[in-house]
């Protein structure tokens, strides 16, 4: 028995007492998993502690890799998402104010784009609307899970909905409930990692000049400074700095903050003005010791968290759900128990090492560039020289950043047939 701390409209009615899969957490990753299983023949319930309106209204912005776009295309929701987000076609990587930035171009991958930038609201809204069309997925909002009993044959999920305690059983429970996952903690799964000395201030701006679909990663001694192009010639900025400096940035009035921002932003896009409120969040690296237990699987931030440099976090979660969906559908076809730990370990073996690679890569980037130690400065300058002049190294780094290294899930392979037509290829 696992007891969970309490937290708290139904989109679709609960018509069953038993489901094949119960997904706890209705954010982008949890909803994407429900979408991936929508036409699998499995009966799925998605339990979200928030109301639908509150879940959709968050202000986050995500870098979306090429692989994530392919997975969402394979699911069948990409055509609804793509017109609402922005495509970027160049990445500029620079080391402080030193000359000689690295420019990644689509032709480095023999394509016509390098990735996308999506705001949370249109992304999650599209996923939820896709689920609305299915009678195989029950989406239950404002449903706070109170307790889960993991039995030999099923897991019993007790949740509170409209002040009433209710239960369903499931062969498998999937924890998509975030970095502080109550399900992970209640199951006794320990984690490893550390909190960084940095926090991030994130906000949107309106530049004077066109952003020309260019994404910037400007490394400074205090931390990375990322600029992502949004629709409507807006940009999302993630300004990483030591905790005290980040808090001081939050405390500045708008005029003083804009002046500091302009100095850090540079002159590439002319004058900039704030187009949103500022938000502050601390930075953490975390890897769960295990991703699965009998009748339980962790996905997304519940399983791992990485430094935001490179914009990999949400993308790792989408790769998790593509892998888990493939493992579950294979098990279903073979008549296997979806909650059996031998089945779930196939997912863990697939994703744990790949995620650890990205966690290590983002940690190395931050520590190498957020540093004034002379030997490291020399090493990173040599590394940037290599990225500028050694094409195989440049392609390798770009494939790693865009998700194109590692094992491709079937959903992405299904999507690859669309890459030459309008669905992904030509906007």
BADREN-726767 format. One record per residue (C-alpha): z, x, y; chain; residue number from 1. Coordinates in steps of 0.001 Angstrom, whole numbers, plus 500000, padded with zeros to 6 digits. Layout:
<sites>
{zz Z | xx X | yy Y | cadena A | num NUM}
...
</sites>
This chain:
<sites>
{zz 500000 | xx 500000 | yy 500000 | cadena A | num 1}
{zz 499094 | xx 501290 | yy 503459 | cadena A | num 2}
{zz 500654 | xx 499773 | yy 506576 | cadena A | num 3}
{zz 498793 | xx 500065 | yy 509865 | cadena A | num 4}
{zz 500071 | xx 499998 | yy 513432 | cadena A | num 5}
{zz 499297 | xx 496692 | yy 515169 | cadena A | num 6}
{zz 496585 | xx 496507 | yy 517794 | cadena A | num 7}
{zz 494506 | xx 493751 | yy 518807 | cadena A | num 8}
{zz 485733 | xx 485486 | yy 518622 | cadena A | num 9}
{zz 484193 | xx 485357 | yy 515696 | cadena A | num 10}
{zz 480453 | xx 486051 | yy 515830 | cadena A | num 11}
{zz 479764 | xx 484665 | yy 512367 | cadena A | num 12}
{zz 482021 | xx 482594 | yy 510122 | cadena A | num 13}
{zz 483888 | xx 484139 | yy 507204 | cadena A | num 14}
{zz 482382 | xx 482296 | yy 504251 | cadena A | num 15}
{zz 483615 | xx 484553 | yy 501441 | cadena A | num 16}
{zz 486899 | xx 485943 | yy 500233 | cadena A | num 17}
{zz 485289 | xx 489050 | yy 498721 | cadena A | num 18}
{zz 482767 | xx 491522 | yy 500120 | cadena A | num 19}
{zz 481111 | xx 494589 | yy 498690 | cadena A | num 20}
{zz 481843 | xx 496636 | yy 501823 | cadena A | num 21}
{zz 484382 | xx 496075 | yy 504618 | cadena A | num 22}
{zz 483670 | xx 498159 | yy 507730 | cadena A | num 23}
{zz 486623 | xx 498553 | yy 510087 | cadena A | num 24}
{zz 485474 | xx 499426 | yy 513604 | cadena A | num 25}
{zz 482575 | xx 497818 | yy 515441 | cadena A | num 26}
{zz 481449 | xx 500626 | yy 517722 | cadena A | num 27}
{zz 478022 | xx 502237 | yy 517552 | cadena A | num 28}
{zz 478672 | xx 504021 | yy 514236 | cadena A | num 29}
{zz 480324 | xx 501099 | yy 512448 | cadena A | num 30}
{zz 477696 | xx 498641 | yy 513682 | cadena A | num 31}
{zz 474891 | xx 501027 | yy 512703 | cadena A | num 32}
{zz 476277 | xx 501191 | yy 509155 | cadena A | num 33}
{zz 476342 | xx 497396 | yy 508974 | cadena A | num 34}
{zz 472727 | xx 497391 | yy 510186 | cadena A | num 35}
{zz 471750 | xx 499994 | yy 507592 | cadena A | num 36}
{zz 473210 | xx 497775 | yy 504842 | cadena A | num 37}
{zz 471889 | xx 494500 | yy 506281 | cadena A | num 38}
{zz 468973 | xx 494152 | yy 503871 | cadena A | num 39}
{zz 470481 | xx 496079 | yy 500957 | cadena A | num 40}
{zz 471645 | xx 493010 | yy 499036 | cadena A | num 41}
{zz 475275 | xx 494018 | yy 499581 | cadena A | num 42}
{zz 477701 | xx 491568 | yy 501160 | cadena A | num 43}
{zz 479238 | xx 493258 | yy 504213 | cadena A | num 44}
{zz 481996 | xx 492313 | yy 506660 | cadena A | num 45}
{zz 482403 | xx 494140 | yy 509970 | cadena A | num 46}
{zz 485905 | xx 493883 | yy 511469 | cadena A | num 47}
{zz 486276 | xx 494879 | yy 515111 | cadena A | num 48}
{zz 489616 | xx 494786 | yy 516949 | cadena A | num 49}
{zz 487857 | xx 494210 | yy 520280 | cadena A | num 50}
{zz 486063 | xx 491163 | yy 521556 | cadena A | num 51}
{zz 482285 | xx 491442 | yy 521515 | cadena A | num 52}
{zz 482179 | xx 491571 | yy 525315 | cadena A | num 53}
{zz 484767 | xx 494366 | yy 525539 | cadena A | num 54}
{zz 483075 | xx 496399 | yy 522785 | cadena A | num 55}
{zz 479690 | xx 496257 | yy 524505 | cadena A | num 56}
{zz 480983 | xx 496903 | yy 528036 | cadena A | num 57}
{zz 482020 | xx 500547 | yy 527611 | cadena A | num 58}
{zz 480533 | xx 503087 | yy 530024 | cadena A | num 59}
{zz 479736 | xx 505918 | yy 527608 | cadena A | num 60}
{zz 476398 | xx 507708 | yy 527540 | cadena A | num 61}
{zz 475021 | xx 509449 | yy 524450 | cadena A | num 62}
{zz 472463 | xx 512134 | yy 523864 | cadena A | num 63}
{zz 470376 | xx 510796 | yy 520973 | cadena A | num 64}
{zz 468679 | xx 513335 | yy 518731 | cadena A | num 65}
{zz 465237 | xx 513019 | yy 517191 | cadena A | num 66}
{zz 466807 | xx 512503 | yy 513767 | cadena A | num 67}
{zz 469040 | xx 509711 | yy 515067 | cadena A | num 68}
{zz 465954 | xx 508009 | yy 516506 | cadena A | num 69}
{zz 464251 | xx 508281 | yy 513116 | cadena A | num 70}
{zz 467299 | xx 506840 | yy 511332 | cadena A | num 71}
{zz 467492 | xx 503903 | yy 513737 | cadena A | num 72}
{zz 463757 | xx 503384 | yy 513255 | cadena A | num 73}
{zz 464277 | xx 503363 | yy 509501 | cadena A | num 74}
{zz 467024 | xx 500780 | yy 509891 | cadena A | num 75}
{zz 464662 | xx 498587 | yy 511901 | cadena A | num 76}
{zz 466448 | xx 498431 | yy 515261 | cadena A | num 77}
{zz 464733 | xx 501250 | yy 517164 | cadena A | num 78}
{zz 461964 | xx 499187 | yy 518725 | cadena A | num 79}
{zz 464603 | xx 497035 | yy 520448 | cadena A | num 80}
{zz 466550 | xx 500096 | yy 521657 | cadena A | num 81}
{zz 463747 | xx 502397 | yy 522794 | cadena A | num 82}
{zz 462567 | xx 500452 | yy 525885 | cadena A | num 83}
{zz 466140 | xx 500449 | yy 527232 | cadena A | num 84}
{zz 466829 | xx 504184 | yy 527016 | cadena A | num 85}
{zz 465282 | xx 507366 | yy 528399 | cadena A | num 86}
{zz 463242 | xx 510017 | yy 526629 | cadena A | num 87}
{zz 463627 | xx 513635 | yy 527681 | cadena A | num 88}
{zz 460842 | xx 516144 | yy 527260 | cadena A | num 89}
{zz 462417 | xx 519411 | yy 528308 | cadena A | num 90}
{zz 465790 | xx 521137 | yy 527977 | cadena A | num 91}
{zz 466821 | xx 523897 | yy 530367 | cadena A | num 92}
{zz 469666 | xx 526135 | yy 529262 | cadena A | num 93}
{zz 471181 | xx 528548 | yy 531790 | cadena A | num 94}
{zz 474097 | xx 530971 | yy 531982 | cadena A | num 95}
{zz 475860 | xx 530392 | yy 535280 | cadena A | num 96}
{zz 473784 | xx 531538 | yy 538233 | cadena A | num 97}
{zz 472102 | xx 534333 | yy 536290 | cadena A | num 98}
{zz 468301 | xx 534323 | yy 536325 | cadena A | num 99}
{zz 466248 | xx 533667 | yy 533231 | cadena A | num 100}
{zz 466975 | xx 530193 | yy 531889 | cadena A | num 101}
{zz 465716 | xx 529096 | yy 528457 | cadena A | num 102}
{zz 463231 | xx 526232 | yy 528461 | cadena A | num 103}
{zz 462791 | xx 524200 | yy 525293 | cadena A | num 104}
{zz 459547 | xx 522221 | yy 525224 | cadena A | num 105}
{zz 458172 | xx 519546 | yy 522857 | cadena A | num 106}
{zz 455407 | xx 521855 | yy 521671 | cadena A | num 107}
{zz 458102 | xx 524114 | yy 520216 | cadena A | num 108}
{zz 458467 | xx 521350 | yy 517594 | cadena A | num 109}
{zz 454811 | xx 520291 | yy 517619 | cadena A | num 110}
{zz 455851 | xx 516971 | yy 519167 | cadena A | num 111}
{zz 455888 | xx 515159 | yy 522481 | cadena A | num 112}
{zz 459655 | xx 514795 | yy 523078 | cadena A | num 113}
{zz 462974 | xx 516498 | yy 522420 | cadena A | num 114}
{zz 465392 | xx 513575 | yy 522377 | cadena A | num 115}
{zz 466733 | xx 510540 | yy 524178 | cadena A | num 116}
{zz 469607 | xx 509459 | yy 526401 | cadena A | num 117}
{zz 471200 | xx 506063 | yy 525751 | cadena A | num 118}
{zz 473869 | xx 504127 | yy 527592 | cadena A | num 119}
{zz 476449 | xx 502473 | yy 525374 | cadena A | num 120}
{zz 475808 | xx 498874 | yy 526435 | cadena A | num 121}
{zz 472113 | xx 498498 | yy 525496 | cadena A | num 122}
{zz 472617 | xx 500580 | yy 522360 | cadena A | num 123}
{zz 475504 | xx 498561 | yy 520911 | cadena A | num 124}
{zz 474090 | xx 495249 | yy 522166 | cadena A | num 125}
{zz 470847 | xx 495896 | yy 520273 | cadena A | num 126}
{zz 472748 | xx 496762 | yy 517096 | cadena A | num 127}
{zz 474888 | xx 493631 | yy 517309 | cadena A | num 128}
{zz 471871 | xx 491399 | yy 517990 | cadena A | num 129}
{zz 470192 | xx 492871 | yy 514919 | cadena A | num 130}
{zz 473242 | xx 491899 | yy 512857 | cadena A | num 131}
{zz 473173 | xx 488375 | yy 514274 | cadena A | num 132}
{zz 469918 | xx 487803 | yy 512379 | cadena A | num 133}
{zz 471491 | xx 488456 | yy 508968 | cadena A | num 134}
{zz 473356 | xx 486139 | yy 506615 | cadena A | num 135}
{zz 474458 | xx 489135 | yy 504530 | cadena A | num 136}
{zz 476703 | xx 490634 | yy 507250 | cadena A | num 137}
{zz 479731 | xx 488813 | yy 508633 | cadena A | num 138}
{zz 480729 | xx 490202 | yy 512045 | cadena A | num 139}
{zz 484284 | xx 489328 | yy 513026 | cadena A | num 140}
{zz 485502 | xx 490303 | yy 516497 | cadena A | num 141}
{zz 489074 | xx 490363 | yy 517824 | cadena A | num 142}
{zz 490134 | xx 490992 | yy 514230 | cadena A | num 143}
{zz 492927 | xx 493563 | yy 514023 | cadena A | num 144}
{zz 493496 | xx 495097 | yy 510602 | cadena A | num 145}
{zz 497205 | xx 495112 | yy 509777 | cadena A | num 146}
{zz 497343 | xx 496477 | yy 506257 | cadena A | num 147}
{zz 495154 | xx 497614 | yy 503380 | cadena A | num 148}
{zz 496180 | xx 497642 | yy 499720 | cadena A | num 149}
{zz 493961 | xx 499934 | yy 497674 | cadena A | num 150}
{zz 493931 | xx 498551 | yy 494142 | cadena A | num 151}
{zz 492283 | xx 499743 | yy 490957 | cadena A | num 152}
{zz 489397 | xx 497276 | yy 491286 | cadena A | num 153}
{zz 489365 | xx 496130 | yy 494919 | cadena A | num 154}
{zz 490956 | xx 496845 | yy 498275 | cadena A | num 155}
{zz 492762 | xx 493952 | yy 499970 | cadena A | num 156}
{zz 492343 | xx 493945 | yy 503748 | cadena A | num 157}
{zz 494886 | xx 491973 | yy 505764 | cadena A | num 158}
{zz 493877 | xx 491302 | yy 509350 | cadena A | num 159}
{zz 495023 | xx 489178 | yy 512258 | cadena A | num 160}
{zz 492543 | xx 486905 | yy 513955 | cadena A | num 161}
{zz 493486 | xx 484352 | yy 516641 | cadena A | num 162}
{zz 497166 | xx 484850 | yy 515772 | cadena A | num 163}
{zz 496523 | xx 483991 | yy 512142 | cadena A | num 164}
{zz 496928 | xx 486445 | yy 509292 | cadena A | num 165}
{zz 494009 | xx 486410 | yy 506873 | cadena A | num 166}
{zz 492777 | xx 488468 | yy 503930 | cadena A | num 167}
{zz 489557 | xx 489555 | yy 502286 | cadena A | num 168}
{zz 488941 | xx 491887 | yy 499377 | cadena A | num 169}
{zz 486255 | xx 494548 | yy 499167 | cadena A | num 170}
{zz 485033 | xx 497127 | yy 496701 | cadena A | num 171}
{zz 484939 | xx 499680 | yy 499528 | cadena A | num 172}
{zz 486582 | xx 499993 | yy 502932 | cadena A | num 173}
{zz 484814 | xx 502170 | yy 505528 | cadena A | num 174}
{zz 486906 | xx 503568 | yy 508377 | cadena A | num 175}
{zz 484763 | xx 503651 | yy 511530 | cadena A | num 176}
{zz 487792 | xx 503218 | yy 513758 | cadena A | num 177}
{zz 487571 | xx 506314 | yy 515941 | cadena A | num 178}
{zz 489150 | xx 509724 | yy 516351 | cadena A | num 179}
{zz 492712 | xx 508394 | yy 516137 | cadena A | num 180}
{zz 491764 | xx 506355 | yy 513071 | cadena A | num 181}
{zz 494724 | xx 504222 | yy 511940 | cadena A | num 182}
{zz 493038 | xx 503831 | yy 508552 | cadena A | num 183}
{zz 492800 | xx 507596 | yy 508071 | cadena A | num 184}
{zz 496435 | xx 508097 | yy 509050 | cadena A | num 185}
{zz 497675 | xx 505211 | yy 506896 | cadena A | num 186}
{zz 495782 | xx 506652 | yy 503911 | cadena A | num 187}
{zz 497566 | xx 509992 | yy 504386 | cadena A | num 188}
{zz 494400 | xx 512011 | yy 505010 | cadena A | num 189}
{zz 495302 | xx 515089 | yy 507018 | cadena A | num 190}
{zz 493055 | xx 516813 | yy 509555 | cadena A | num 191}
{zz 492500 | xx 520346 | yy 510821 | cadena A | num 192}
{zz 491401 | xx 521475 | yy 514252 | cadena A | num 193}
{zz 492661 | xx 521984 | yy 517770 | cadena A | num 194}
{zz 492672 | xx 520606 | yy 521266 | cadena A | num 195}
{zz 490660 | xx 522665 | yy 523727 | cadena A | num 196}
{zz 491956 | xx 523990 | yy 527027 | cadena A | num 197}
{zz 489330 | xx 521816 | yy 528692 | cadena A | num 198}
{zz 488747 | xx 518217 | yy 529704 | cadena A | num 199}
{zz 485511 | xx 516504 | yy 530704 | cadena A | num 200}
{zz 484803 | xx 514536 | yy 533846 | cadena A | num 201}
{zz 481831 | xx 512252 | yy 533278 | cadena A | num 202}
{zz 479940 | xx 510044 | yy 535726 | cadena A | num 203}
{zz 476461 | xx 508941 | yy 536799 | cadena A | num 204}
{zz 474548 | xx 510166 | yy 539836 | cadena A | num 205}
{zz 471364 | xx 509280 | yy 541698 | cadena A | num 206}
{zz 469403 | xx 512425 | yy 542633 | cadena A | num 207}
{zz 467079 | xx 512708 | yy 545615 | cadena A | num 208}
{zz 464192 | xx 514029 | yy 543518 | cadena A | num 209}
{zz 462825 | xx 512822 | yy 540197 | cadena A | num 210}
{zz 464683 | xx 514187 | yy 537175 | cadena A | num 211}
{zz 461276 | xx 514433 | yy 535434 | cadena A | num 212}
{zz 462909 | xx 513690 | yy 532050 | cadena A | num 213}
{zz 464583 | xx 517104 | yy 531943 | cadena A | num 214}
{zz 468006 | xx 517660 | yy 530353 | cadena A | num 215}
{zz 470083 | xx 520544 | yy 531713 | cadena A | num 216}
{zz 472925 | xx 522490 | yy 530097 | cadena A | num 217}
{zz 474395 | xx 524814 | yy 532710 | cadena A | num 218}
{zz 477084 | xx 527074 | yy 531304 | cadena A | num 219}
{zz 479833 | xx 528238 | yy 533648 | cadena A | num 220}
{zz 482934 | xx 530343 | yy 533003 | cadena A | num 221}
{zz 485068 | xx 527191 | yy 533273 | cadena A | num 222}
{zz 482913 | xx 525214 | yy 530826 | cadena A | num 223}
{zz 479515 | xx 523578 | yy 530269 | cadena A | num 224}
{zz 477932 | xx 521346 | yy 532902 | cadena A | num 225}
{zz 475437 | xx 518932 | yy 531336 | cadena A | num 226}
{zz 472923 | xx 516719 | yy 533149 | cadena A | num 227}
{zz 471161 | xx 514039 | yy 531093 | cadena A | num 228}
{zz 468264 | xx 511962 | yy 532512 | cadena A | num 229}
{zz 468778 | xx 508181 | yy 532486 | cadena A | num 230}
{zz 466403 | xx 505310 | yy 533228 | cadena A | num 231}
{zz 465946 | xx 504405 | yy 536895 | cadena A | num 232}
{zz 465986 | xx 508074 | yy 537949 | cadena A | num 233}
{zz 469715 | xx 508305 | yy 537376 | cadena A | num 234}
{zz 471500 | xx 511121 | yy 535571 | cadena A | num 235}
{zz 474666 | xx 511253 | yy 533521 | cadena A | num 236}
{zz 476825 | xx 514312 | yy 534184 | cadena A | num 237}
{zz 479453 | xx 515774 | yy 531867 | cadena A | num 238}
{zz 481471 | xx 518363 | yy 533803 | cadena A | num 239}
{zz 483738 | xx 520396 | yy 531530 | cadena A | num 240}
{zz 486611 | xx 522333 | yy 533120 | cadena A | num 241}
{zz 490158 | xx 523487 | yy 532324 | cadena A | num 242}
{zz 492611 | xx 520566 | yy 532328 | cadena A | num 243}
{zz 494126 | xx 521283 | yy 535759 | cadena A | num 244}
{zz 490723 | xx 521724 | yy 537401 | cadena A | num 245}
{zz 489374 | xx 518566 | yy 535768 | cadena A | num 246}
{zz 492368 | xx 516576 | yy 536993 | cadena A | num 247}
{zz 491925 | xx 518018 | yy 540488 | cadena A | num 248}
{zz 488280 | xx 516875 | yy 540437 | cadena A | num 249}
{zz 489413 | xx 513367 | yy 539547 | cadena A | num 250}
{zz 491893 | xx 513360 | yy 542436 | cadena A | num 251}
{zz 489310 | xx 514250 | yy 545101 | cadena A | num 252}
{zz 488008 | xx 511482 | yy 547334 | cadena A | num 253}
{zz 484335 | xx 510624 | yy 546950 | cadena A | num 254}
{zz 483112 | xx 512746 | yy 549868 | cadena A | num 255}
{zz 484996 | xx 515880 | yy 548784 | cadena A | num 256}
{zz 483993 | xx 515378 | yy 545146 | cadena A | num 257}
{zz 480329 | xx 514935 | yy 546072 | cadena A | num 258}
{zz 480441 | xx 518175 | yy 548046 | cadena A | num 259}
{zz 481916 | xx 520061 | yy 545057 | cadena A | num 260}
{zz 479420 | xx 518371 | yy 542777 | cadena A | num 261}
{zz 476459 | xx 519417 | yy 544897 | cadena A | num 262}
{zz 477517 | xx 523073 | yy 544725 | cadena A | num 263}
{zz 477803 | xx 522909 | yy 540953 | cadena A | num 264}
{zz 474730 | xx 520709 | yy 540475 | cadena A | num 265}
{zz 472438 | xx 523048 | yy 542380 | cadena A | num 266}
{zz 469268 | xx 522258 | yy 544285 | cadena A | num 267}
{zz 466870 | xx 521474 | yy 541422 | cadena A | num 268}
{zz 467039 | xx 517723 | yy 542080 | cadena A | num 269}
{zz 467861 | xx 517776 | yy 545792 | cadena A | num 270}
{zz 470844 | xx 515891 | yy 547167 | cadena A | num 271}
{zz 472820 | xx 513760 | yy 544726 | cadena A | num 272}
{zz 475040 | xx 510743 | yy 545264 | cadena A | num 273}
{zz 477573 | xx 509162 | yy 542938 | cadena A | num 274}
{zz 476302 | xx 506080 | yy 541114 | cadena A | num 275}
{zz 479411 | xx 505214 | yy 539061 | cadena A | num 276}
{zz 483121 | xx 505758 | yy 538734 | cadena A | num 277}
{zz 484449 | xx 509013 | yy 537282 | cadena A | num 278}
{zz 486061 | xx 509117 | yy 533832 | cadena A | num 279}
{zz 488235 | xx 511840 | yy 532309 | cadena A | num 280}
{zz 488661 | xx 512658 | yy 528626 | cadena A | num 281}
{zz 490194 | xx 515637 | yy 526803 | cadena A | num 282}
{zz 488179 | xx 517703 | yy 524334 | cadena A | num 283}
{zz 489115 | xx 518191 | yy 520692 | cadena A | num 284}
{zz 487706 | xx 519670 | yy 517502 | cadena A | num 285}
{zz 488792 | xx 517926 | yy 514308 | cadena A | num 286}
{zz 487694 | xx 517905 | yy 510686 | cadena A | num 287}
{zz 489353 | xx 515681 | yy 508082 | cadena A | num 288}
{zz 490477 | xx 517459 | yy 504936 | cadena A | num 289}
{zz 488644 | xx 514829 | yy 502938 | cadena A | num 290}
{zz 486194 | xx 512096 | yy 503851 | cadena A | num 291}
{zz 486931 | xx 509840 | yy 500876 | cadena A | num 292}
{zz 489668 | xx 508468 | yy 498668 | cadena A | num 293}
{zz 489349 | xx 505749 | yy 496029 | cadena A | num 294}
{zz 487938 | xx 502670 | yy 497835 | cadena A | num 295}
{zz 487945 | xx 504395 | yy 501241 | cadena A | num 296}
{zz 485316 | xx 506395 | yy 503160 | cadena A | num 297}
{zz 485568 | xx 507870 | yy 506668 | cadena A | num 298}
{zz 482579 | xx 507995 | yy 509030 | cadena A | num 299}
{zz 482009 | xx 509184 | yy 512584 | cadena A | num 300}
{zz 484968 | xx 510200 | yy 514727 | cadena A | num 301}
{zz 487366 | xx 508990 | yy 512032 | cadena A | num 302}
{zz 486106 | xx 511912 | yy 509919 | cadena A | num 303}
{zz 485345 | xx 514577 | yy 512549 | cadena A | num 304}
{zz 485185 | xx 515323 | yy 516268 | cadena A | num 305}
{zz 483411 | xx 518153 | yy 518073 | cadena A | num 306}
{zz 483106 | xx 519645 | yy 521541 | cadena A | num 307}
{zz 480660 | xx 517562 | yy 523621 | cadena A | num 308}
{zz 478470 | xx 520592 | yy 524427 | cadena A | num 309}
{zz 475029 | xx 519814 | yy 523012 | cadena A | num 310}
{zz 475777 | xx 516078 | yy 522737 | cadena A | num 311}
{zz 476201 | xx 516062 | yy 518966 | cadena A | num 312}
{zz 479180 | xx 513732 | yy 518412 | cadena A | num 313}
{zz 477645 | xx 510278 | yy 518010 | cadena A | num 314}
{zz 474631 | xx 511756 | yy 516227 | cadena A | num 315}
{zz 476839 | xx 513179 | yy 513486 | cadena A | num 316}
{zz 478243 | xx 509691 | yy 512966 | cadena A | num 317}
{zz 474753 | xx 508200 | yy 512636 | cadena A | num 318}
{zz 473896 | xx 510850 | yy 510062 | cadena A | num 319}
{zz 477113 | xx 509940 | yy 508222 | cadena A | num 320}
{zz 476187 | xx 506277 | yy 507971 | cadena A | num 321}
{zz 472631 | xx 507045 | yy 506843 | cadena A | num 322}
{zz 473994 | xx 509240 | yy 504055 | cadena A | num 323}
{zz 476676 | xx 506724 | yy 503040 | cadena A | num 324}
{zz 474216 | xx 503822 | yy 503043 | cadena A | num 325}
{zz 471894 | xx 505794 | yy 500767 | cadena A | num 326}
{zz 474704 | xx 506705 | yy 498372 | cadena A | num 327}
{zz 475929 | xx 503098 | yy 498224 | cadena A | num 328}
{zz 472499 | xx 501614 | yy 497620 | cadena A | num 329}
{zz 471819 | xx 504119 | yy 494837 | cadena A | num 330}
{zz 475173 | xx 503271 | yy 493240 | cadena A | num 331}
{zz 474400 | xx 499560 | yy 493527 | cadena A | num 332}
{zz 471033 | xx 500017 | yy 491802 | cadena A | num 333}
{zz 472734 | xx 501933 | yy 489005 | cadena A | num 334}
{zz 475444 | xx 499299 | yy 488563 | cadena A | num 335}
{zz 478247 | xx 501638 | yy 489688 | cadena A | num 336}
{zz 481481 | xx 500728 | yy 491440 | cadena A | num 337}
{zz 480958 | xx 501364 | yy 495169 | cadena A | num 338}
{zz 484602 | xx 502307 | yy 495641 | cadena A | num 339}
{zz 484777 | xx 504761 | yy 492765 | cadena A | num 340}
{zz 485704 | xx 508167 | yy 494118 | cadena A | num 341}
{zz 483036 | xx 509886 | yy 492010 | cadena A | num 342}
{zz 480431 | xx 507827 | yy 493854 | cadena A | num 343}
{zz 482006 | xx 508447 | yy 497260 | cadena A | num 344}
{zz 482207 | xx 512200 | yy 496718 | cadena A | num 345}
{zz 478406 | xx 512316 | yy 496750 | cadena A | num 346}
{zz 478632 | xx 511239 | yy 500383 | cadena A | num 347}
{zz 481430 | xx 513715 | yy 501103 | cadena A | num 348}
{zz 479537 | xx 516647 | yy 499585 | cadena A | num 349}
{zz 476447 | xx 515729 | yy 501588 | cadena A | num 350}
{zz 478075 | xx 515376 | yy 504979 | cadena A | num 351}
{zz 481177 | xx 517539 | yy 505119 | cadena A | num 352}
{zz 479478 | xx 520937 | yy 505174 | cadena A | num 353}
{zz 476705 | xx 519786 | yy 507524 | cadena A | num 354}
{zz 479286 | xx 518427 | yy 509958 | cadena A | num 355}
{zz 481348 | xx 521592 | yy 509730 | cadena A | num 356}
{zz 478240 | xx 523607 | yy 510631 | cadena A | num 357}
{zz 477751 | xx 521596 | yy 513833 | cadena A | num 358}
{zz 481471 | xx 521734 | yy 514661 | cadena A | num 359}
{zz 481330 | xx 525506 | yy 514332 | cadena A | num 360}
{zz 478107 | xx 525732 | yy 516355 | cadena A | num 361}
{zz 479492 | xx 523716 | yy 519291 | cadena A | num 362}
{zz 482771 | xx 525647 | yy 519199 | cadena A | num 363}
{zz 480899 | xx 528964 | yy 519260 | cadena A | num 364}
{zz 478737 | xx 527818 | yy 522174 | cadena A | num 365}
{zz 481726 | xx 526762 | yy 524258 | cadena A | num 366}
{zz 483812 | xx 529857 | yy 523533 | cadena A | num 367}
{zz 480901 | xx 532256 | yy 524043 | cadena A | num 368}
{zz 479743 | xx 530818 | yy 527357 | cadena A | num 369}
{zz 483127 | xx 529741 | yy 528811 | cadena A | num 370}
{zz 484101 | xx 533365 | yy 529013 | cadena A | num 371}
{zz 483888 | xx 536327 | yy 531414 | cadena A | num 372}
{zz 484750 | xx 539043 | yy 528863 | cadena A | num 373}
{zz 482028 | xx 541628 | yy 529430 | cadena A | num 374}
{zz 481043 | xx 542277 | yy 525774 | cadena A | num 375}
{zz 480546 | xx 538514 | yy 525285 | cadena A | num 376}
{zz 478535 | xx 538279 | yy 528488 | cadena A | num 377}
{zz 476235 | xx 541012 | yy 527165 | cadena A | num 378}
{zz 475964 | xx 539327 | yy 523739 | cadena A | num 379}
{zz 475053 | xx 535937 | yy 525156 | cadena A | num 380}
{zz 472508 | xx 537458 | yy 527497 | cadena A | num 381}
{zz 470904 | xx 539091 | yy 524459 | cadena A | num 382}
{zz 471027 | xx 535738 | yy 522676 | cadena A | num 383}
{zz 469315 | xx 533985 | yy 525573 | cadena A | num 384}
{zz 466696 | xx 536747 | yy 525697 | cadena A | num 385}
{zz 466049 | xx 536112 | yy 522010 | cadena A | num 386}
{zz 465669 | xx 532368 | yy 522613 | cadena A | num 387}
{zz 463161 | xx 533059 | yy 525381 | cadena A | num 388}
{zz 461067 | xx 535601 | yy 523510 | cadena A | num 389}
{zz 461543 | xx 535151 | yy 519721 | cadena A | num 390}
{zz 459805 | xx 531902 | yy 518831 | cadena A | num 391}
{zz 461239 | xx 531469 | yy 515283 | cadena A | num 392}
{zz 464761 | xx 531813 | yy 516714 | cadena A | num 393}
{zz 463956 | xx 529284 | yy 519421 | cadena A | num 394}
{zz 462543 | xx 526813 | yy 516896 | cadena A | num 395}
{zz 465560 | xx 527250 | yy 514612 | cadena A | num 396}
{zz 468000 | xx 526530 | yy 517460 | cadena A | num 397}
{zz 465968 | xx 523531 | yy 518576 | cadena A | num 398}
{zz 465758 | xx 522082 | yy 515069 | cadena A | num 399}
{zz 469523 | xx 522458 | yy 514747 | cadena A | num 400}
{zz 470135 | xx 520672 | yy 518073 | cadena A | num 401}
{zz 467697 | xx 517839 | yy 517314 | cadena A | num 402}
{zz 469091 | xx 517186 | yy 513822 | cadena A | num 403}
{zz 465961 | xx 518305 | yy 512007 | cadena A | num 404}
{zz 467734 | xx 520917 | yy 509888 | cadena A | num 405}
{zz 469563 | xx 519921 | yy 506738 | cadena A | num 406}
{zz 469044 | xx 517125 | yy 504256 | cadena A | num 407}
{zz 467029 | xx 514187 | yy 505575 | cadena A | num 408}
{zz 468304 | xx 510742 | yy 504587 | cadena A | num 409}
{zz 465850 | xx 508238 | yy 503146 | cadena A | num 410}
{zz 466109 | xx 506109 | yy 506278 | cadena A | num 411}
{zz 464633 | xx 508976 | yy 508323 | cadena A | num 412}
{zz 461922 | xx 509550 | yy 505742 | cadena A | num 413}
{zz 461004 | xx 505876 | yy 505922 | cadena A | num 414}
{zz 460734 | xx 506242 | yy 509690 | cadena A | num 415}
{zz 458501 | xx 509323 | yy 509549 | cadena A | num 416}
{zz 455437 | xx 507152 | yy 508860 | cadena A | num 417}
{zz 455855 | xx 505720 | yy 512375 | cadena A | num 418}
{zz 455944 | xx 509048 | yy 514191 | cadena A | num 419}
{zz 452245 | xx 509009 | yy 514984 | cadena A | num 420}
{zz 452107 | xx 505492 | yy 516405 | cadena A | num 421}
{zz 453727 | xx 503713 | yy 519292 | cadena A | num 422}
{zz 457064 | xx 503125 | yy 517586 | cadena A | num 423}
{zz 458135 | xx 506710 | yy 518181 | cadena A | num 424}
{zz 455103 | xx 508766 | yy 519028 | cadena A | num 425}
{zz 453642 | xx 507575 | yy 522315 | cadena A | num 426}
{zz 455578 | xx 505807 | yy 525041 | cadena A | num 427}
</sites>
